[in-house]
């Protein structure tokens, strides 16, 4: 298993500065945010893509994932991360999410990224049918899945508290409607803890679909707020052991976007603590 850090904690820095700082801290990889200010696909010029490649090469860093979940560029007043969602009532607004995700897949292909992640459908309106919105989500994904197959880049769904797909059971039900091997799971350890799915057994339950992990801690209250590992209540030794026992050898990306005002200490502390958990002799 290899450790990366998500650039969504470095919104106040250029991509070059962010990766230089993360390389100096000691990370082997970075998750690129397909959003402003780092890599918004719709407006990314060829020379900007090359600048990303050059920054990675200069710092000897690899890409763990392209994060197409966040859409700060749209600046929806309700919530900047998951709107527009896959299940917006306005089809033209949903189309913005579809188009963005297709562009993110192409960007991942061009940059040599192993996969991209996206949101799992937005909040279901109170009193409305979960099943109906799941059907809409699956329908909206069809052209995106077709493009994922075309470019050969996996599309990973990331369950999230209070959105359409929150739990392991809901993700399993979603996958019953999906036939493509290019659709998988971004397993966010903290998110599953928030909704009451114990991470360690859930890792094994969903292992056949998991192609990437997000790691952050969560308080014992299970309130969805990302914390530096060791500052919450998640049992990381058992969770990391479970990941290892599934035979997973890919990336684990630390995601600490709430630390945007001072990301370096959070990134450094997280690396030190997670390294010790992964290798107690280190």
N, C-alpha and C positions, 0 to 999 in steps of 0.2 A: 504494500500500500504506500502511496506517495501523497505528500501533503502540499496543498495549494491554498491560496488565499484569494478571496473575491475582491475585485477592484471596486465593488459598490460601496466599500468603506472609504474610498479615496475620491469622493466626488469633488473635493476642493483642490485636487491635483490633476495635472495632465497625465495621460496614460504613461508617457515616458518616465515622469517623476514617480508615479505610483509603482511601476515595475522595478525601477532602480532601488527604491526604498525596500520593497519586498525581497528583492534579491540580496540586498545587504543584510536584511534580518535573517535570511537563511532558507526561505521557501524554495521549493523545486519548481513550482508552477503557479499560474494565476488563472482565475476564472475571469474572462473578459465580459464586462457589462456591455451588452448591445444596446446602449442608450447614451444620452448625453451625460458627461462630456467626453466619453471615451470612444465609443464605436457605434453611433446611431446609424444603422445600415442604410437608411433611405438617403442620407446625405454624405456618405463616406466616399471620398474621391480615391482614385487608384493610388495617388501618392500618399494619402493618409493610411491606406491599408499597408503600403510598403513601410511606412514609418512604424506601424505596429510590429511588423515582422522584424524590422531592424532593432527596435527596442527590446524585443524578446531575445533576439540573437545576441545582442550586446551584453545582456544580463544572464545569458545561459538559462533562460526560463522556457518552460513549455506551457501549453494551454491545457487546462483541465476540463474546461467547459465554456461555452458561450451562454451567458445568462440573458435570455430573451424574455424573462418574466417581467422585469421592471420597465415601465414606459414613462419615465419622468419627462421625456420630450413632449408628450401630449399635454401634460400638466392638467389633468382632470382634477377639478376642485374637490371631488369626493374622496379621492385616494389616488396617489400618483403611481402606485405599483401595479395594481391589477385592473385598472380601467384604461382603455376599453377592454372589457373581458370577452371571453368566447360566447357569453350568453346575454349580451346586451339586448334590450328590446328592439333597438334600432338596427336593422341589418347593415346599413351603411357604416354605422359605428363599429359593429362587429368586424366588418371588412378591414378596418384599420389594423385590428389584431391579426387577422389572417395574413394580410400583406406583410406586416412586420415580421411575422414568424417565418414566412417563406424567404424574405430577405435575409433573416438571421441564419437560416439553413445554408443559403448560398455563401454568406460571409464565412461561416464555419468551414465550409468546403474550401474556400480560397485560402483561409489561414491555417488549414490543417488541424482544426479542432476536432476532438473525438465525438462531440455531441453538443446539442443545445438543450436548454430547459425552458419550459413555459408554465404559465399559471394554469390551475386545474378547473377553470370556469369560475366566474365571479360569484358574489353572494346570491343565494336564491331568495327572491322576494318572500317576505313573510306570508305564510298561508298558501303558497303556490306549490305545485307538484315537483318534487325532486326528480322523479323519473322523466318528466317532460323536459326538464332542463338538461338532464343527462343526454337525452336523445338529441337535443339541439347541439350540445357540445360535440358529440360524436359526428354529427352532420357537418358542422363547421370545420372539423379537423380533416375531412376527406381530401380537399385539395392540398392541404399542407402535408399530409401523409404521402400523397402522390409525389410531391416535390422531394420529400425526405428520401423516398425510394429512388428517385431520379439522381440525386446528388450523393446518395450513400451515406447520409449523416443521420444518426439516431435522433429522434424527437422524444425528449424525456418530460413526462408530466410530473409536476411537483405538488403533491397534496399540501394543503394549507388550512389552518384553523379558520373557520367561518366562511370558507368558500365552498364551491359545489362539491368537490372531492376533498374530504378532510381525513378520513380514516382508512385503515387497511382494508376493511370490508368494502367500503365504497370504491376503492381503487380496484379491488378484485372484480367487483361488478362491472366497472367501466371496461376492464380488459376483456370481459366476455363479449364485448361488441367490437373488439379490435382484432384484426387478422394479421396485420403487418408486423414482421419481426423488427421493423425500424422504430416501433413505438415501445418505450420502456418507462422506467421509473427513476426519477431523481429522489432518492431517499433522504429527506431532511430529518435528521435525528431529533432535533428539538420540536419540530412540528408534530411528529407522532407522539412525543411525550406530552405535548399540550392537550391533545385530544384523548389521552388516556390509553394509548396503545404503547405498552411497555417496549422500548426500543429493541432490547436484545432478542426476545422471541419474534418480534415483528421483522427484524432483519432476516431471519431464516425463513419466515413465512413468505416474504416477498422477494427473496433472493433471485429467483429465476427471471425477474423483470428489472432488477436494479443494475444500472450501468454507471451510476455516479452517486456520491454522498455529499450532503451538506452537514457540517458539524457546528454546533453552538450549544451553549448551556441554556437552561430555562429554570427559573425559580420554582420552588416547591409548590407555589400557588398554581402552577401550570399556565400562568398568564403569558401570552405570546409576546415576549420581549427577549431578543437575543442577548446573551451574556457571554463573557469570556469563559471558556471551559474552566471548571473548578469553582466558579462563583454561583453555581446553581445547584440543582438536585439530581441531575441525570447520572446514572451509574455508567460512566464511560468504560471502566475496565471490562465489565460484562458485555457491553455493546461492541467494543472493539474486538473482543475475543470472538463474539458471534460473527462479526464481519469476516474475521480471519478464517473461521471454521467453514464459511461458505466457499472459500477458495477465491475470494475477490482480491485482485491484485491491482486495481485501478486507483483513481484519484479520490481522495477525501479533501473537500474544499471547506476551509473555515470561513464562515459567513458572519461578519460582525458589522453590518451596515449602520447600527445605531451609534457606532463610535466614530462617526464621520468628522467630528470636531478635533479628534486627536487619535488617528488610527494606529500609528506606529507602536505605542505601548501595548495596545490590545493585541495587535498582530504578533508582537514579540513574546508576550506572556503566553498567548495561545500556543505558539509553536513550541515553546519550552515545555509546557504542561502536556500537550498531546504527544510529543516525542517520548516523554518519560512513560506515558501510558502505553504507547505502542511498543516500546523497548525499555523495560525497567532498568536494564543494565546501562542504558545510555547516560 
